[in-house]
């Protein structure tokens, strides 16, 4: 999905206040500093280690900004690729 497609889906969720693009490319720290989150949550297709590497994060950075990282263990096997396929099929 393109960024705009993903952002549209996310904005439609009641629990989402706003969507901020990753302005740092492979370094997510600038976007994280802008968003000021208290948590970063990823789906079960990620490991904490892989997410930390992908976003160029360290435990020290997370502690300094009081951010928790949580891997959401979903009970359903629905992923963005499933949503993407459903959108294109309509």
Biopython code that builds the backbone (N, CA, C, O; Angstrom):
import numpy as np
from Bio.PDB.StructureBuilder import StructureBuilder

atoms = [
    (1, "UNK", "N", (0.841, -1.182, 0.000)),
    (1, "UNK", "CA", (0.000, 0.000, 0.000)),
    (1, "UNK", "C", (0.886, 1.246, 0.000)),
    (1, "UNK", "O", (1.977, 1.251, 0.571)),
    (2, "UNK", "N", (0.403, 2.278, -0.640)),
    (2, "UNK", "CA", (1.124, 3.541, -0.604)),
    (2, "UNK", "C", (0.964, 4.166, 0.782)),
    (2, "UNK", "O", (0.125, 3.743, 1.577)),
    (3, "UNK", "N", (1.778, 5.169, 1.049)),
    (3, "UNK", "CA", (1.645, 5.875, 2.322)),
    (3, "UNK", "C", (0.244, 6.446, 2.476)),
    (3, "UNK", "O", (-0.365, 6.305, 3.536)),
    (4, "UNK", "N", (-0.275, 7.084, 1.440)),
    (4, "UNK", "CA", (-1.610, 7.693, 1.534)),
    (4, "UNK", "C", (-2.692, 6.649, 1.800)),
    (4, "UNK", "O", (-3.617, 6.902, 2.572)),
    (5, "UNK", "N", (-2.585, 5.474, 1.166)),
    (5, "UNK", "CA", (-3.560, 4.406, 1.424)),
    (5, "UNK", "C", (-3.492, 3.957, 2.876)),
    (5, "UNK", "O", (-4.523, 3.799, 3.529)),
    (6, "UNK", "N", (-2.284, 3.751, 3.382)),
    (6, "UNK", "CA", (-2.119, 3.350, 4.787)),
    (6, "UNK", "C", (-2.622, 4.434, 5.729)),
    (6, "UNK", "O", (-3.307, 4.143, 6.709)),
    (7, "UNK", "N", (-2.281, 5.684, 5.431)),
    (7, "UNK", "CA", (-2.707, 6.793, 6.282)),
    (7, "UNK", "C", (-4.226, 6.920, 6.311)),
    (7, "UNK", "O", (-4.804, 7.207, 7.360)),
    (8, "UNK", "N", (-4.870, 6.709, 5.181)),
    (8, "UNK", "CA", (-6.334, 6.766, 5.124)),
    (8, "UNK", "C", (-6.958, 5.694, 6.006)),
    (8, "UNK", "O", (-7.915, 5.964, 6.731)),
    (9, "UNK", "N", (-6.426, 4.488, 5.947)),
    (9, "UNK", "CA", (-6.936, 3.399, 6.789)),
    (9, "UNK", "C", (-6.723, 3.741, 8.259)),
    (9, "UNK", "O", (-7.632, 3.567, 9.071)),
    (10, "UNK", "N", (-5.551, 4.219, 8.605)),
    (10, "UNK", "CA", (-5.260, 4.541, 9.998)),
    (10, "UNK", "C", (-6.119, 5.686, 10.517)),
    (10, "UNK", "O", (-6.610, 5.626, 11.645)),
    (11, "UNK", "N", (-6.306, 6.724, 9.714)),
    (11, "UNK", "CA", (-7.125, 7.870, 10.142)),
    (11, "UNK", "C", (-8.576, 7.471, 10.399)),
    (11, "UNK", "O", (-9.275, 8.134, 11.166)),
    (12, "UNK", "N", (-9.026, 6.408, 9.771)),
    (12, "UNK", "CA", (-10.407, 5.951, 9.951)),
    (12, "UNK", "C", (-10.618, 5.254, 11.300)),
    (12, "UNK", "O", (-11.758, 5.031, 11.708)),
    (13, "UNK", "N", (-9.541, 4.915, 11.984)),
    (13, "UNK", "CA", (-9.654, 4.245, 13.281)),
    (13, "UNK", "C", (-9.940, 5.255, 14.383)),
    (13, "UNK", "O", (-9.291, 6.299, 14.453)),
    (14, "UNK", "N", (-10.905, 4.951, 15.241)),
    (14, "UNK", "CA", (-11.264, 5.870, 16.319)),
    (14, "UNK", "C", (-10.115, 6.133, 17.285)),
    (14, "UNK", "O", (-10.037, 7.216, 17.866)),
    (15, "UNK", "N", (-9.237, 5.178, 17.464)),
    (15, "UNK", "CA", (-8.157, 5.320, 18.434)),
    (15, "UNK", "C", (-6.959, 6.090, 17.889)),
    (15, "UNK", "O", (-5.999, 6.330, 18.622)),
    (16, "UNK", "N", (-6.997, 6.479, 16.628)),
    (16, "UNK", "CA", (-5.877, 7.204, 16.014)),
    (16, "UNK", "C", (-6.194, 8.695, 16.028)),
    (16, "UNK", "O", (-7.198, 9.138, 15.471)),
    (17, "UNK", "N", (-5.310, 9.466, 16.681)),
    (17, "UNK", "CA", (-5.488, 10.917, 16.726)),
    (17, "UNK", "C", (-4.953, 11.575, 15.463)),
    (17, "UNK", "O", (-5.602, 12.452, 14.892)),
    (18, "UNK", "N", (-3.769, 11.154, 15.026)),
    (18, "UNK", "CA", (-3.187, 11.689, 13.805)),
    (18, "UNK", "C", (-2.135, 10.733, 13.282)),
    (18, "UNK", "O", (-1.641, 9.871, 14.010)),
    (19, "UNK", "N", (-1.798, 10.895, 12.010)),
    (19, "UNK", "CA", (-0.813, 10.053, 11.348)),
    (19, "UNK", "C", (0.355, 10.943, 10.949)),
    (19, "UNK", "O", (0.176, 11.979, 10.309)),
    (20, "UNK", "N", (1.551, 10.521, 11.339)),
    (20, "UNK", "CA", (2.750, 11.286, 11.023)),
    (20, "UNK", "C", (3.633, 10.436, 10.125)),
    (20, "UNK", "O", (3.949, 9.301, 10.481)),
    (21, "UNK", "N", (4.040, 10.954, 8.969)),
    (21, "UNK", "CA", (4.923, 10.170, 8.096)),
    (21, "UNK", "C", (6.310, 10.046, 8.706)),
    (21, "UNK", "O", (6.732, 10.891, 9.495)),
    (22, "UNK", "N", (7.003, 9.000, 8.338)),
    (22, "UNK", "CA", (8.378, 8.808, 8.782)),
    (22, "UNK", "C", (9.268, 9.723, 7.957)),
    (22, "UNK", "O", (9.640, 9.399, 6.829)),
    (23, "UNK", "N", (9.603, 10.859, 8.529)),
    (23, "UNK", "CA", (10.370, 11.869, 7.805)),
    (23, "UNK", "C", (11.866, 11.600, 7.808)),
    (23, "UNK", "O", (12.625, 12.320, 7.158)),
    (24, "UNK", "N", (12.301, 10.574, 8.530)),
    (24, "UNK", "CA", (13.726, 10.308, 8.636)),
    (24, "UNK", "C", (14.205, 9.143, 7.801)),
    (24, "UNK", "O", (15.333, 8.684, 7.979)),
    (25, "UNK", "N", (13.373, 8.649, 6.889)),
    (25, "UNK", "CA", (13.704, 7.501, 6.064)),
    (25, "UNK", "C", (14.045, 6.313, 6.948)),
    (25, "UNK", "O", (13.165, 5.801, 7.640)),
    (26, "UNK", "N", (15.297, 5.856, 6.951)),
    (26, "UNK", "CA", (15.658, 4.697, 7.756)),
    (26, "UNK", "C", (15.890, 5.056, 9.217)),
    (26, "UNK", "O", (16.120, 4.166, 10.036)),
    (27, "UNK", "N", (15.837, 6.321, 9.557)),
    (27, "UNK", "CA", (15.979, 6.761, 10.933)),
    (27, "UNK", "C", (14.642, 7.337, 11.377)),
    (27, "UNK", "O", (14.284, 8.446, 10.983)),
    (28, "UNK", "N", (13.914, 6.607, 12.180)),
    (28, "UNK", "CA", (12.576, 7.035, 12.596)),
    (28, "UNK", "C", (12.589, 8.021, 13.751)),
    (28, "UNK", "O", (11.531, 8.510, 14.149)),
    (29, "UNK", "N", (13.739, 8.322, 14.290)),
    (29, "UNK", "CA", (13.809, 9.203, 15.458)),
    (29, "UNK", "C", (13.200, 10.587, 15.235)),
    (29, "UNK", "O", (12.503, 11.072, 16.127)),
    (30, "UNK", "N", (13.424, 11.262, 14.080)),
    (30, "UNK", "CA", (12.800, 12.584, 13.893)),
    (30, "UNK", "C", (11.267, 12.524, 13.973)),
    (30, "UNK", "O", (10.646, 13.384, 14.600)),
    (31, "UNK", "N", (10.665, 11.527, 13.350)),
    (31, "UNK", "CA", (9.201, 11.396, 13.396)),
    (31, "UNK", "C", (8.729, 11.049, 14.806)),
    (31, "UNK", "O", (7.681, 11.520, 15.248)),
    (32, "UNK", "N", (9.496, 10.236, 15.501)),
    (32, "UNK", "CA", (9.131, 9.867, 16.872)),
    (32, "UNK", "C", (9.212, 11.087, 17.787)),
    (32, "UNK", "O", (8.338, 11.296, 18.628)),
    (33, "UNK", "N", (10.248, 11.879, 17.623)),
    (33, "UNK", "CA", (10.363, 13.105, 18.430)),
    (33, "UNK", "C", (9.189, 14.041, 18.156)),
    (33, "UNK", "O", (8.680, 14.681, 19.076)),
    (34, "UNK", "N", (8.757, 14.124, 16.899)),
    (34, "UNK", "CA", (7.628, 14.968, 16.530)),
    (34, "UNK", "C", (6.326, 14.451, 17.136)),
    (34, "UNK", "O", (5.519, 15.229, 17.643)),
    (35, "UNK", "N", (6.128, 13.144, 17.083)),
    (35, "UNK", "CA", (4.882, 12.545, 17.576)),
    (35, "UNK", "C", (4.809, 12.489, 19.099)),
    (35, "UNK", "O", (3.720, 12.547, 19.671)),
    (36, "UNK", "N", (5.961, 12.376, 19.759)),
    (36, "UNK", "CA", (6.027, 12.276, 21.219)),
    (36, "UNK", "C", (5.149, 11.137, 21.754)),
    (36, "UNK", "O", (4.330, 11.361, 22.645)),
    (37, "UNK", "N", (5.309, 9.929, 21.227)),
    (37, "UNK", "CA", (4.470, 8.819, 21.696)),
    (37, "UNK", "C", (4.945, 8.313, 23.057)),
    (37, "UNK", "O", (6.082, 8.548, 23.465)),
    (38, "UNK", "N", (4.051, 7.617, 23.743)),
    (38, "UNK", "CA", (4.479, 6.912, 24.958)),
    (38, "UNK", "C", (4.635, 5.422, 24.668)),
    (38, "UNK", "O", (5.074, 4.656, 25.526)),
    (39, "UNK", "N", (4.270, 5.020, 23.447)),
    (39, "UNK", "CA", (4.415, 3.616, 23.049)),
    (39, "UNK", "C", (4.550, 3.512, 21.540)),
    (39, "UNK", "O", (4.001, 4.315, 20.786)),
    (40, "UNK", "N", (5.295, 2.499, 21.124)),
    (40, "UNK", "CA", (5.380, 2.104, 19.727)),
    (40, "UNK", "C", (4.876, 0.675, 19.683)),
    (40, "UNK", "O", (5.400, -0.193, 20.381)),
    (41, "UNK", "N", (3.867, 0.426, 18.871)),
    (41, "UNK", "CA", (3.243, -0.891, 18.809)),
    (41, "UNK", "C", (3.356, -1.436, 17.395)),
    (41, "UNK", "O", (3.074, -0.739, 16.421)),
    (42, "UNK", "N", (3.770, -2.684, 17.299)),
    (42, "UNK", "CA", (3.877, -3.343, 15.995)),
    (42, "UNK", "C", (3.130, -4.665, 16.058)),
    (42, "UNK", "O", (2.872, -5.200, 17.137)),
    (43, "UNK", "N", (2.791, -5.175, 14.899)),
    (43, "UNK", "CA", (2.074, -6.442, 14.808)),
    (43, "UNK", "C", (2.984, -7.637, 15.056)),
    (43, "UNK", "O", (4.206, -7.511, 15.123)),
    (44, "UNK", "N", (2.364, -8.779, 15.189)),
    (44, "UNK", "CA", (3.095, -9.995, 15.542)),
    (44, "UNK", "C", (4.007, -10.502, 14.435)),
    (44, "UNK", "O", (4.759, -11.455, 14.641)),
    (45, "UNK", "N", (3.951, -9.878, 13.264)),
    (45, "UNK", "CA", (4.884, -10.260, 12.202)),
    (45, "UNK", "C", (6.248, -9.584, 12.400)),
    (45, "UNK", "O", (7.160, -9.781, 11.597)),
    (46, "UNK", "N", (6.382, -8.805, 13.446)),
    (46, "UNK", "CA", (7.642, -8.160, 13.810)),
    (46, "UNK", "C", (8.184, -8.781, 15.089)),
    (46, "UNK", "O", (7.429, -9.312, 15.904)),
    (47, "UNK", "N", (9.500, -8.709, 15.254)),
    (47, "UNK", "CA", (10.120, -8.971, 16.551)),
    (47, "UNK", "C", (10.594, -7.614, 17.065)),
    (47, "UNK", "O", (10.773, -6.677, 16.287)),
    (48, "UNK", "N", (10.794, -7.515, 18.361)),
    (48, "UNK", "CA", (11.277, -6.260, 18.933)),
    (48, "UNK", "C", (12.632, -5.898, 18.315)),
    (48, "UNK", "O", (12.878, -4.743, 17.968)),
    (49, "UNK", "N", (13.493, -6.886, 18.186)),
    (49, "UNK", "CA", (14.824, -6.636, 17.653)),
    (49, "UNK", "C", (14.773, -6.112, 16.219)),
    (49, "UNK", "O", (15.486, -5.171, 15.870)),
    (50, "UNK", "N", (13.934, -6.720, 15.400)),
    (50, "UNK", "CA", (13.808, -6.294, 13.997)),
    (50, "UNK", "C", (13.228, -4.882, 13.902)),
    (50, "UNK", "O", (13.668, -4.075, 13.083)),
    (51, "UNK", "N", (12.243, -4.596, 14.741)),
    (51, "UNK", "CA", (11.630, -3.268, 14.755)),
    (51, "UNK", "C", (12.645, -2.210, 15.185)),
    (51, "UNK", "O", (12.731, -1.144, 14.576)),
    (52, "UNK", "N", (13.404, -2.505, 16.222)),
    (52, "UNK", "CA", (14.415, -1.565, 16.716)),
    (52, "UNK", "C", (15.440, -1.269, 15.621)),
    (52, "UNK", "O", (15.827, -0.118, 15.422)),
    (53, "UNK", "N", (15.870, -2.297, 14.923)),
    (53, "UNK", "CA", (16.845, -2.106, 13.843)),
    (53, "UNK", "C", (16.231, -1.314, 12.695)),
    (53, "UNK", "O", (16.854, -0.382, 12.186)),
    (54, "UNK", "N", (15.021, -1.669, 12.281)),
    (54, "UNK", "CA", (14.330, -1.002, 11.170)),
    (54, "UNK", "C", (14.144, 0.492, 11.442)),
    (54, "UNK", "O", (14.279, 1.319, 10.539)),
    (55, "UNK", "N", (13.833, 0.827, 12.701)),
    (55, "UNK", "CA", (13.541, 2.216, 13.056)),
    (55, "UNK", "C", (14.765, 2.960, 13.585)),
    (55, "UNK", "O", (14.672, 4.134, 13.946)),
    (56, "UNK", "N", (15.911, 2.279, 13.632)),
    (56, "UNK", "CA", (17.152, 2.864, 14.136)),
    (56, "UNK", "C", (16.995, 3.345, 15.576)),
    (56, "UNK", "O", (17.379, 4.465, 15.913)),
    (57, "UNK", "N", (16.430, 2.488, 16.417)),
    (57, "UNK", "CA", (16.193, 2.827, 17.821)),
    (57, "UNK", "C", (17.153, 2.079, 18.725)),
    (57, "UNK", "O", (17.663, 1.015, 18.375)),
    (58, "UNK", "N", (17.390, 2.649, 19.883)),
    (58, "UNK", "CA", (18.174, 1.989, 20.924)),
    (58, "UNK", "C", (17.371, 2.010, 22.210)),
    (58, "UNK", "O", (16.447, 2.809, 22.363)),
    (59, "UNK", "N", (17.722, 1.139, 23.125)),
    (59, "UNK", "CA", (17.059, 1.147, 24.429)),
    (59, "UNK", "C", (17.282, 2.480, 25.135)),
    (59, "UNK", "O", (16.392, 2.972, 25.829)),
    (60, "UNK", "N", (18.466, 3.064, 24.963)),
    (60, "UNK", "CA", (18.768, 4.351, 25.593)),
    (60, "UNK", "C", (17.839, 5.455, 25.060)),
    (60, "UNK", "O", (17.333, 6.268, 25.833)),
    (61, "UNK", "N", (17.621, 5.478, 23.741)),
    (61, "UNK", "CA", (16.711, 6.467, 23.151)),
    (61, "UNK", "C", (15.306, 6.292, 23.714)),
    (61, "UNK", "O", (14.656, 7.267, 24.092)),
    (62, "UNK", "N", (14.842, 5.045, 23.770)),
    (62, "UNK", "CA", (13.495, 4.772, 24.284)),
    (62, "UNK", "C", (13.371, 5.183, 25.749)),
    (62, "UNK", "O", (12.364, 5.773, 26.141)),
    (63, "UNK", "N", (14.363, 4.884, 26.545)),
    (63, "UNK", "CA", (14.336, 5.254, 27.962)),
    (63, "UNK", "C", (14.349, 6.774, 28.130)),
    (63, "UNK", "O", (13.607, 7.328, 28.941)),
    (64, "UNK", "N", (15.206, 7.438, 27.349)),
    (64, "UNK", "CA", (15.302, 8.898, 27.422)),
    (64, "UNK", "C", (13.968, 9.564, 27.120)),
    (64, "UNK", "O", (13.625, 10.578, 27.728)),
    (65, "UNK", "N", (13.209, 8.992, 26.173)),
    (65, "UNK", "CA", (11.927, 9.568, 25.761)),
    (65, "UNK", "C", (10.727, 8.871, 26.395)),
    (65, "UNK", "O", (9.580, 9.147, 26.044)),
    (66, "UNK", "N", (11.005, 7.957, 27.339)),
    (66, "UNK", "CA", (9.964, 7.219, 28.075)),
    (66, "UNK", "C", (8.957, 6.568, 27.128)),
    (66, "UNK", "O", (7.748, 6.764, 27.251)),
    (67, "UNK", "N", (9.481, 5.789, 26.183)),
    (67, "UNK", "CA", (8.667, 5.108, 25.187)),
    (67, "UNK", "C", (8.763, 3.603, 25.394)),
    (67, "UNK", "O", (9.859, 3.055, 25.514)),
    (68, "UNK", "N", (7.620, 2.942, 25.437)),
    (68, "UNK", "CA", (7.568, 1.482, 25.498)),
    (68, "UNK", "C", (7.406, 0.924, 24.088)),
    (68, "UNK", "O", (6.746, 1.533, 23.246)),
    (69, "UNK", "N", (8.004, -0.226, 23.837)),
    (69, "UNK", "CA", (7.822, -0.937, 22.575)),
    (69, "UNK", "C", (7.035, -2.204, 22.881)),
    (69, "UNK", "O", (7.419, -2.994, 23.743)),
    (70, "UNK", "N", (5.936, -2.387, 22.169)),
    (70, "UNK", "CA", (5.082, -3.554, 22.373)),
    (70, "UNK", "C", (4.841, -4.237, 21.043)),
    (70, "UNK", "O", (4.522, -3.592, 20.044)),
    (71, "UNK", "N", (4.997, -5.545, 21.044)),
    (71, "UNK", "CA", (4.636, -6.347, 19.874)),
    (71, "UNK", "C", (3.262, -6.925, 20.167)),
    (71, "UNK", "O", (3.097, -7.728, 21.085)),
    (72, "UNK", "N", (2.277, -6.511, 19.378)),
    (72, "UNK", "CA", (0.889, -6.930, 19.585)),
    (72, "UNK", "C", (0.703, -8.346, 19.074)),
    (72, "UNK", "O", (0.840, -8.612, 17.880)),
    (73, "UNK", "N", (0.396, -9.233, 19.970)),
    (73, "UNK", "CA", (0.173, -10.633, 19.607)),
    (73, "UNK", "C", (-1.296, -10.804, 19.225)),
    (73, "UNK", "O", (-2.129, -11.176, 20.051)),
    (74, "UNK", "N", (-1.591, -10.526, 17.967)),
    (74, "UNK", "CA", (-2.974, -10.633, 17.502)),
    (74, "UNK", "C", (-3.405, -12.091, 17.412)),
    (74, "UNK", "O", (-2.605, -12.987, 17.143)),
    (75, "UNK", "N", (-4.684, -12.293, 17.644)),
    (75, "UNK", "CA", (-5.217, -13.650, 17.572)),
    (75, "UNK", "C", (-5.705, -13.986, 16.168)),
    (75, "UNK", "O", (-5.953, -15.148, 15.844)),
    (76, "UNK", "N", (-5.839, -12.963, 15.351)),
    (76, "UNK", "CA", (-6.282, -13.176, 13.982)),
    (76, "UNK", "C", (-5.081, -13.112, 13.054)),
    (76, "UNK", "O", (-4.108, -12.413, 13.339)),
    (77, "UNK", "N", (-5.142, -13.813, 11.984)),
    (77, "UNK", "CA", (-4.047, -13.786, 11.014)),
    (77, "UNK", "C", (-4.381, -12.846, 9.863)),
    (77, "UNK", "O", (-4.373, -13.244, 8.698)),
    (78, "UNK", "N", (-4.672, -11.597, 10.203)),
    (78, "UNK", "CA", (-4.971, -10.593, 9.193)),
    (78, "UNK", "C", (-3.820, -9.595, 9.188)),
    (78, "UNK", "O", (-3.473, -9.026, 10.223)),
    (79, "UNK", "N", (-3.241, -9.391, 8.027)),
    (79, "UNK", "CA", (-2.106, -8.490, 7.907)),
    (79, "UNK", "C", (-2.388, -7.468, 6.823)),
    (79, "UNK", "O", (-3.362, -7.592, 6.081)),
    (80, "UNK", "N", (-1.536, -6.460, 6.732)),
    (80, "UNK", "CA", (-1.768, -5.386, 5.761)),
    (80, "UNK", "C", (-1.885, -5.917, 4.336)),
    (80, "UNK", "O", (-2.609, -5.351, 3.517)),
    (81, "UNK", "N", (-1.174, -7.003, 4.040)),
    (81, "UNK", "CA", (-1.287, -7.561, 2.689)),
    (81, "UNK", "C", (-2.690, -8.128, 2.443)),
    (81, "UNK", "O", (-3.184, -8.082, 1.317)),
    (82, "UNK", "N", (-3.334, -8.660, 3.488)),
    (82, "UNK", "CA", (-4.710, -9.134, 3.350)),
    (82, "UNK", "C", (-5.650, -7.958, 3.082)),
    (82, "UNK", "O", (-6.543, -8.047, 2.240)),
    (83, "UNK", "N", (-5.441, -6.860, 3.804)),
    (83, "UNK", "CA", (-6.267, -5.668, 3.606)),
    (83, "UNK", "C", (-6.054, -5.132, 2.190)),
    (83, "UNK", "O", (-7.006, -4.784, 1.491)),
    (84, "UNK", "N", (-4.795, -5.073, 1.790)),
    (84, "UNK", "CA", (-4.450, -4.580, 0.451)),
    (84, "UNK", "C", (-5.145, -5.394, -0.622)),
    (84, "UNK", "O", (-5.710, -4.834, -1.562)),
    (85, "UNK", "N", (-5.109, -6.706, -0.491)),
    (85, "UNK", "CA", (-5.756, -7.562, -1.471)),
    (85, "UNK", "C", (-7.259, -7.353, -1.485)),
    (85, "UNK", "O", (-7.887, -7.410, -2.542)),
    (86, "UNK", "N", (-7.844, -7.108, -0.304)),
    (86, "UNK", "CA", (-9.282, -6.859, -0.221)),
    (86, "UNK", "C", (-9.679, -5.547, -0.853)),
    (86, "UNK", "O", (-10.725, -5.460, -1.498)),
    (87, "UNK", "N", (-8.866, -4.532, -0.681)),
    (87, "UNK", "CA", (-9.155, -3.213, -1.267)),
    (87, "UNK", "C", (-9.096, -3.284, -2.783)),
    (87, "UNK", "O", (-9.956, -2.730, -3.469)),
    (88, "UNK", "N", (-8.105, -3.953, -3.298)),
    (88, "UNK", "CA", (-7.951, -4.051, -4.762)),
    (88, "UNK", "C", (-8.996, -4.935, -5.389)),
    (88, "UNK", "O", (-9.294, -4.796, -6.576)),
    (89, "UNK", "N", (-9.574, -5.867, -4.600)),
    (89, "UNK", "CA", (-10.553, -6.784, -5.139)),
    (89, "UNK", "C", (-11.926, -6.119, -5.284)),
    (89, "UNK", "O", (-12.777, -6.589, -6.040)),
    (90, "UNK", "N", (-12.128, -5.016, -4.548)),
    (90, "UNK", "CA", (-13.427, -4.341, -4.552)),
    (90, "UNK", "C", (-13.608, -3.532, -5.800)),
    (90, "UNK", "O", (-14.645, -2.893, -5.977)),
]
sb = StructureBuilder()
sb.init_structure("model")
sb.init_model(0)
sb.init_chain("A")
sb.init_seg("    ")
for serial, (resi, resn, name, xyz) in enumerate(atoms, 1):
    if name == "N":
        sb.init_residue(resn, " ", resi, " ")
    sb.init_atom(name, np.array(xyz, "f"), 0.0, 1.0, " ", f" {name:<3s}", serial, name[0])
structure = sb.get_structure()
